[in-house]
Amino acid sequence: MKLIALILLSMPLIAFARDEIKILSFVMNDHASNTATGAEICGTVNSSDRRKKFEKVVITSDPGRNAAIYVANVSPNGVFCHNIRTITRKAQVDFFRDERRRAADDLPIYTLTK
């Protein structure tokens, strides 16, 4: 009986474990120019399942009408860095699932750090 109770109590914890992307830095390449559009975005990918590895992430620069989509490779230890062009200085990052799939509206939008 205790075993069944333990299994039932641990199920919600398993259900809430999820994969996440954490942005470590998002900075302009040329800090001296206000008209520069080149930026570098770096982050980590953490999987809830140790066996599952993500090979790529999709970066959407300037989400909205003038969006540009980039695909960045993730290193074996889960780190990625990519140079992008941004006018609005905003970007979204999502897991790579399908090239044709656009970023979801509920993804966080990251703004440049100074």
Secondary structure as UniProt FT lines:
FT   HELIX           2..16
FT   STRAND          20..28
FT   TURN            31..32
FT   STRAND          38..46
FT   TURN            50..51
FT   STRAND          56..61
FT   TURN            65..66
FT   STRAND          68..73
FT   TURN            76..77
FT   STRAND          79..85
FT   STRAND          90..95
FT   TURN            99..100
FT   TURN            105..106
FT   STRAND          110..111
//
